[in-house]
Structures are given as C-alpha cells and as structure tokens.
C-alpha cells in the first residue's frame, strides 16, 4: 500500500480512517484547509452518525491508502461541529464570473498528498451533492478574489473551462455539437463537389456545341461539292456559268420594268 502523489478531496473523504490500533474512525466529512494559500491542512471524520464529537486529522498523519481505507499514525484532535463551522473553507463556495454573475459552486479539488498544495478546483453547475453532475476544471491562477462563501474569477462562462467529468446530459450536448459540425462540413463538401460538377458539364456542353457547329458547316460544303458532280476544271466553269444565268434570270423576274 502506497500513498498516491495526487488525490481528489472527495476520494480522501470517501475512505474510512483506521489508526494504528485498528480502530475505525469513520468516513471523512469535512476538509481542513487554508484558503489564502490554497492548501489542504487535514480533514475531519465522524465516528458515529449520532455522535456530536468530530476528529481532526493532519495530512502528514497519512501512512498508507488502499481502495477503502486510509491508515494514519498518531492520535487525532477532538472538536465539535460548531467549532468546525468557523473554519475557513472554499468548499461549496459560489463561483462568479468576470461580470459578477454566479455560474456554479466549488465541488471538489485536486491536491498533492505530501504538501497539501491545491492544484486546481472542480466546479459544479448545480448542487455538488447530486450524483452524476458535471465538473469543470478551475485553475488557481484564474481566481482573482476569494472571500468566505464566494470566489471571483476572470472567465466568462463554464464553456471557457476544460471539462473534467461530463454528465450524460453534457456528453449528449457535446456529441450533438460534434455531429452538427460534421454535418455542416459534409454539406459544404457536397455543395463544392456539385458546383464543380456543374461547371464541368457546362464546359463539356459548350465544347460539344462548337464541335457540332463545325461539323455541320463542313458537311454542307461537302454536300455542295458532291451534288455538283465536278470532275474537271471544265465542269467547274460550266457550273459557274449556270449559276450566273440563274442569277440573271432571277433579277429579270424581280425587275418590274422588264
């Protein structure tokens, strides 16, 4: 059994505390922290649901951690709930954005087990105690002011933060956004291909029209030569004389004075 270098507060509180005498001191119920420097000092356990007494453990008392229990060395300090309520904490503090609007609550944080340094906080949009709610990662550097019960940050909305754990609803929203983006990309690609195909068809049709007009002109010339039955230069001259005579006759027919 080893001590992990980093741990979530919720994971620590969900472990039973067992001392070197083998006594089970119950689950963790509260975090003992120093908010001005973002540090966890220890945590509080409750032996019985009916007991008013609380036991305070320092973080450096942890000797080992397994999947269900935290083994500690030494004795705890006894206290009561009224005294603990006066302890400064940022847990369940309201989170406000850069416009002063409430956007969530601090639900959890990630810390170093050796020093107690808080690495980042986790924000919940609604009640943190509800199972399956989403968590967004809030860096310590993004906190510009903190007071008992509230934290002021320099971002606008939760969408500006990386998501640490997504609920089913949030996963569906993210998937629908991805599907919408993919559908738009496919639509744009299809329209581009359709426009390119139409342009190619227009070019091919124009080329076919030009080729067919050229063939028709060529065929008329060939027909004119074939119908004349010209074999020699004398035949060609006779054809010219015939055309001239027809022209003169047509002009006489059209002239009203003749």
NUBADO-990555 format. One record per atom (N, C-alpha, C, O): residue in one letter; x, y, z. Coordinates in steps of 0.2 Angstrom, whole numbers, plus 5000, padded with zeros to 4 digits. Example, Ala and Ser with C-alpha at 12.3 -4.5 7.8 and 13.67 -1.06 7.14 Angstrom:
// residues 2
a506649725039
a506249785039
a506649845039
a507149835042
s506449895035
s506849955036
s506450005039
s506750065040
END
This chain:
// residues 258
x500449945000
x500050005000
x500450065000
x500950075004
x500350104995
x500750174994
x500250234995
x499650224995
x500550284996
x500250354996
x500250384989
x500850394987
x499750394986
x499750424979
x500050494980
x499850534985
x500350524975
x500650584975
x500150644975
x500150694977
x499550624971
x499050674970
x498350644971
x498350584970
x497950674974
x497250644976
x496750694976
x496850754977
x496150674974
x495550714975
x495250714982
x495350664986
x495050774984
x494750784991
x494150734992
x494150694997
x493750724987
x493150684988
x493450604989
x493050564992
x493950584985
x494250524986
x494450514993
x494350454996
x494850564996
x495050555003
x494450555008
x494550515013
x493950595007
x493350595012
x492950525011
x492650505016
x493050495006
x492650435005
x492950365008
x492750315007
x493550375011
x493950325014
x493850325021
x493850375025
x493750265024
x493750255031
x494450265034
x494950245031
x494450305040
x495150315043
x495250265049
x494850255053
x495850225048
x495950175053
x496650195056
x497150205052
x496650195063
x497350215066
x497750155067
x497550095065
x498350165070
x498750105071
x498550055076
x498850005077
x498050075080
x497750025085
x497149985082
x496849945085
x497049995075
x496549955072
x495849985072
x495349955070
x495750045075
x495050075077
x494850105070
x495250145067
x494250095069
x493950135063
x493650195065
x493150195070
x493850255063
x493650315065
x493150355060
x492950405061
x492850315055
x492350335051
x492550365045
x493150375043
x492150395041
x492250425035
x492350505036
x492250535041
x492750535031
x492850605031
x492250645030
x491850625026
x492150695033
x491550745032
x491750815030
x491250855028
x492350835031
x492550905031
x493250915029
x493650865031
x493450965025
x494150975024
x494351035028
x494051085029
x494951025031
x495351075035
x495851105030
x496351075028
x495651175028
x496151205023
x496251275025
x495951305029
x496751305021
x496951365022
x496951405015
x497351405011
x496351435014
x496151465008
x496651515005
x496751524999
x496951565009
x497351615006
x497951585002
x498151624997
x498151535004
x498751505000
x498551434996
x498951404994
x497951424996
x497651364993
x498051304995
x498351264991
x497951285001
x498251225004
x497751185008
x497351215012
x497851125008
x497451075012
x497851055018
x498451035017
x497651075024
x498051055030
x497850985033
x498250955036
x497250965032
x496950905035
x496250895034
x495950925029
x495950845037
x495250835036
x494950805043
x495250785047
x494250805043
x493950795049
x493450725048
x493150725042
x493450685053
x493050625052
x492550625058
x492550665063
x491950585057
x491450575062
x491350505063
x491250465059
x491550485069
x491450405071
x490750375070
x490750325068
x490250415073
x489650395073
x489150445070
x489250505071
x488550425067
x488050475065
x487750505070
x487450565069
x487750475076
x487350505082
x487850545087
x487650575092
x488550545085
x489050575089
x489050655087
x489150665081
x489150695092
x489250765091
x490050775091
x490250835089
x490450735092
x491150745093
x491450735086
x491250685082
x491950775084
x492250765077
x493050755079
x493350785084
x493350725074
x494050705075
x494450735069
x494250725063
x494950775071
x495350815066
x496050785065
x496350765070
x496150765058
x496750735057
x497250785052
x496950815048
x497850785054
x498350815049
x498550775043
x498450715043
x498650815038
x498850775032
x499450735032
x499550685029
x499950755036
x500550725037
x500550655041
x501050625043
x499950645044
x499750585048
x499650525043
x499550465046
x499550535037
x499350485032
x499950435032
x500550455030
x499850375033
x500350325032
x500350275026
x500850255023
x499750265024
x499550225018
x498850235016
x498450245020
x498750215010
x498050225007
x497950165003
x498350144998
x497350125004
x497150074999
x496450094996
x496250154996
x496050054993
x495450064990
x494950094994
x494450124992
x494950075001
x494350085005
x494550125012
x494150155015
x495250115013
x495450145020
x496050185019
x496450185015
x496050235024
x496650275025
x496950255032
x496650265037
x497650235032
x497950215038
x498350275040
x498750305037
x498250295047
x498550355050
x498950335056
x498850285059
x499450375057
x499850365063
x499750425068
x499650485066
x499750405074
x499650455080
x498950465081
x498450435078
x498750505086
x498050525088
x497850585085
x498150625082
x497150585085
x496850645082
x496650695087
x496750685093
x496450755085
x496250815089
x495450815089
x495150805084
x495150815095
x494450815096
x494150885095
x494450935098
x493650895092
x493250955091
x492550945091
x492350885091
x492150995089
x491450985088
x491251025082
x491651065079
x490651015080
x490351045074
x490351125074
x490551155069
x490151155080
x490151225080
x490851255079
x490851305076
x491351225082
x492051255081
x492251245073
x492551285071
x492051185070
x492251175064
x491951225059
x492151235053
x491351245060
x490951285056
x491351355055
x491151395051
x491751375060
x492151435060
x492751425056
x493151475055
x492951365054
x493551355050
x493451385043
x492951375040
x493951425040
x493951455033
x493951395028
x494351345029
x493551405023
x493551345018
x493251385011
x492851425012
x493451355006
x493151374999
x492651314997
x492451324991
x492551265000
x492151214998
x491451234998
x491151275003
x491051224992
x490351244991
x490351324991
x489751354991
x490851354990
x490851424988
x490551444982
x490651404977
x490251494981
x489951524975
x490451544970
x490951584973
x490451534964
x490951554959
x490651604955
x490051594952
x490951664954
x490651724950
x491151734944
x491751724945
x490851754938
x491251764933
x491551834933
x491451874938
x491851854927
x492151924927
x491651974926
x491752034927
x490951964925
x490452004925
x490052014932
x489552044933
x490251974937
x489951964943
x489351924943
x488951924948
x489251874939
x488651834938
x488851764941
x489451734940
x488451734945
x488551674948
x488551614942
x488051614939
x489051574942
x488951524937
x489051454940
x489051404936
x489251444946
x489251374949
x489551374956
x489551424959
x489751314958
x489951304965
x490551264965
x490651224961
x491051274970
x491651234970
x491451174974
x491251174979
x491551114970
x491351054972
x491851004975
x491750964979
x492451014972
x493050974974
x493651004972
x493651064969
x494250974974
x494951004972
x495450944972
x495350894975
x495950954968
x496450904967
x497050934971
x497250994970
x497450894975
x497950914979
x498550864979
x498450814977
x499150894981
x499750854982
x499650824990
x499650864994
x499750754990
x499650724997
x500250745002
x500150745008
x500850754999
x501350775003
x501350845006
x501450855012
x501250895002
x501250965004
x500550995005
x500551045009
x500050965003
x499450985003
x499251044998
x498751074999
x499651054994
x499551114989
x498951094984
x498951044981
x498551144984
x497951134979
x498151144972
x498351204971
x498051104968
x498251114961
x497751144957
x497851194953
x497151124957
x496551154954
x495951134957
x495851084961
x495451174956
x494751164959
x494251134954
x494451144948
x493751104956
x493251074951
x492551114953
x492351114959
x492251144948
x491651174948
x491051134946
x491151104941
x490551144950
x489851114948
x489451164946
x489351214949
x489051154941
x488551204939
x487951204944
x487651264945
x487751154946
x487151144951
x487451114958
x488051124960
x486951084961
x487151064968
x487651004967
x487550954964
x488251014971
x488850964970
x488650894973
x488950844971
x488150894977
x487950834980
x487550784976
x487450724977
x487250814970
x486950774966
x487350724962
x487850754959
x487250664962
x487650614958
x487650624950
x487150644948
x488250614947
x488250624940
x488250694937
x488250704931
x488350744941
x488450814939
x489150824936
x489650794938
x489150874931
x489750884928
x490250924932
x490050954937
x490850924930
x491450954934
x491850994929
x492050964924
x491951054930
x492451094926
x493051114930
x493051124936
x493651114927
x494251124930
x494451204930
x494451234925
x494551224936
x494651294938
x495351294940
x495551274946
x495851334937
x496551344939
x496551394944
x496151444945
x497051384949
x497151434954
x497351504952
x497151554955
x497651504946
x497851564943
x497251604940
x497351664939
x496651574939
x496151614936
x495651644942
x495251674940
x495851634948
x495551664954
x495851724955
x496451734957
x495451784955
x495651854956
x495451874963
x495751924965
x494951844966
x494751864973
x494451814976
x494051774973
x494451804983
x494151754987
x493951774993
x494351814997
x493351764995
x493151785002
x492751725005
x492551675001
x492551725011
x492151665014
x491551655010
x491051705011
x491451605007
x490751595003
x490751614996
x490251594993
x491251644993
x491251654986
x491951664983
x492451684987
x491951654977
x492651664973
x492451704967
x491951684963
x492951744965
x492851784959
x493351764954
x493951764956
x493151754948
x493651734943
x493651774937
x493251824936
x494151764932
x494251804927
x494051774920
x494251804915
x493551734920
x493251704914
x492551724914
x492251744918
x492251704908
x491551724907
x491051674908
x490551684911
x491151614906
x490651554907
x491051494908
x491651484907
x490651434910
x490951374911
x491251344905
x491751304905
x490951364899
x491251334892
x491951364891
x492251334887
x492151414894
x492851434894
x493351394897
x493951394897
x493151344902
x493551304906
x493551234903
x493051204900
x494051194904
x494151124902
x493651084906
x493651094912
x493351034903
x492850994907
x493250934910
x493650904906
x493150924916
x493550864920
x493150804920
x493350744918
x492450804921
x492050754921
x491350774918
x491050824921
x491150744913
x490550764910
x489950714912
x490050654913
x489350744913
x488750704915
x488450674908
x488750694903
x487950634908
x487650614902
x487350664898
x487450664892
x487050714901
x486750774898
x487350814894
x487250834888
x487850824898
x488450864895
x488750824889
x488950854884
x488850754890
x489050714884
x488650714878
x488850724872
x487950714879
x487550714874
x487550784870
x487550794864
x487650844874
x487750904871
x488350914867
x488350944862
x488950884870
x489550884866
x489550844860
x489750864855
x489150784860
x489150744854
x488650784849
x488850774843
x488150814851
x487750844846
x488050904843
x487950914837
x488550944847
x488950994844
x489350964839
x489450994833
x489750904840
x490150874835
x489850854829
x490050864824
x489250824830
x488850804824
x488650854820
x488650854814
x488450914823
x488250974819
x488750994815
x488751014809
x489351004818
x489951024815
x490150974809
x490351004803
x490150914810
x490250864805
x489750864799
x489950864793
x489150874801
x488650884796
x488750944791
x488650944785
x488951004795
x489051064791
x489651054786
x489651074780
x490151014789
x490751004784
x490550964778
x490750974773
x490150914779
x489950864774
x489550904769
x489550894763
x489050954772
x488650994767
x489051044763
x488951044757
x489551074766
x490051114762
x490451074757
x490451104751
x490651014758
x491050974754
x490550954748
x490750954742
x489950934749
x489550914744
x489350964740
x489250964734
x489251024742
x489051084738
x489651104734
x489551124728
x490251104736
x490851114732
x490851064726
x491051084721
x490751004728
x490850954723
x490250964717
x490450954711
x489650984720
x489150994715
x489251054710
x489151044704
x489551104713
x489651164709
x490251144704
x490251164698
x490751104706
x491251084702
x491051044696
x491251054690
x490550994698
x490250954693
x489850994688
x489850984682
x489451044690
x489051084686
x489551124681
x489351134675
x490051154684
x490551194679
x490851144674
x490851164668
x491051084676
x491251044671
x490751024665
x490951014660
x490151014667
x489650994662
x489551054658
x489451044652
x489551114660
x489451174656
x490051184651
x489951194645
x490651174653
x491251174649
x491151124643
x491251134638
x490951054645
x490951004641
x490351014635
x490451004629
x489751044638
x489251064633
x489451114628
x489251104622
x489851164630
x490051214626
x490551194621
x490451214615
x490951144623
x491451114618
x491051074613
x491251074607
x490551034615
x490150994610
x489751034605
x489751014600
x489551094608
x489151134603
x489651164598
x489451164592
x490151184600
x490651214595
x490851164590
x490951174584
x490951094592
x491151044588
x490651024583
x490751014577
x489951024585
x489451004581
x489351064576
x489151044570
x489451124577
x489351184573
x489851174567
x489751184561
x490451164569
x491051154564
x490851094560
x491051104554
x490651034562
x490450984558
x489850994553
x489950974547
x489351034555
x488851054551
x489051094545
x488851084539
x489551144546
x489751184541
x490251144536
x490151154530
x490551094539
x491051054535
x490551014530
x490751004524
x490050984533
x489650944529
x489250974524
x489150944518
x489051034525
x488751074520
x489151094514
x488951084508
x489851104515
x490251114510
x490351054506
x490451054500
x490450994510
x490550934506
x489950914502
x489950894496
x489350924504
x488750914500
x488650954494
x488450934489
x488851024495
x488851064489
x489351044483
x489251044477
x489951014486
x490450984481
x490150924478
x490250914472
x489850884482
x489650814479
x489050824474
x489050784469
x488650864476
x488050874472
x488150904465
x487750904460
x488750944464
x488950974458
x489250924453
x489250944447
x489450874455
x489750814451
x490350844447
x490350844441
x490750884450
x491350914447
x491850864446
x492150844451
x492150854440
x492650804439
x493250844436
x493850824437
x493150894432
x493650934429
x493551004430
x493051024432
x494151044427
x494051114428
x493551144423
x493251194424
x493351104417
x492851124413
x492151124416
x491751164415
x492051064420
x491451064423
x491351114428
x490751144430
x491951134432
x491851194437
x491651254433
x491251294436
x491951264427
x491751334424
x491051324422
x490651374422
x490851274419
x490151264417
x489651274423
x489151314422
x489851254429
x489451264435
x489351344436
x488851364438
x489951374436
x489951454437
x489451484432
x489151534434
x489551464425
x489051494420
x488351484422
x487951524421
x488151424424
x487451404426
x487251454432
x486651474431
x487651464437
x487451504442
x487351574440
x486951604443
x487751594436
x487751664433
x487051674429
x486751724430
x486951624425
x486251634421
x485651634426
x485151674425
x485651594431
x485151584436
x485051654439
x484551674441
x485651684441
x485651754444
x485351804440
x484951844442
x485551804433
x485251854429
x484451844428
x484151894428
x484251784427
x483551764426
x483151794432
x482651824432
x483451774438
x483051794444
x483051874445
x482551904447
x483551904443
x483551984443
x483052004438
x482652054440
x482951974432
x482452004427
x481751984430
x481352034429
x481651934433
x480951914436
x480751964441
x480251984442
x481251994445
x481152034450
x481052114448
x480852154451
x481352124442
x481352194439
x480652204436
x480552174431
x480352254439
x479652274436
x479652304429
x479152304426
x480252334427
x480252364420
x480452324414
x480452344409
x480552264416
x480752214411
x480152164410
x480152124406
END
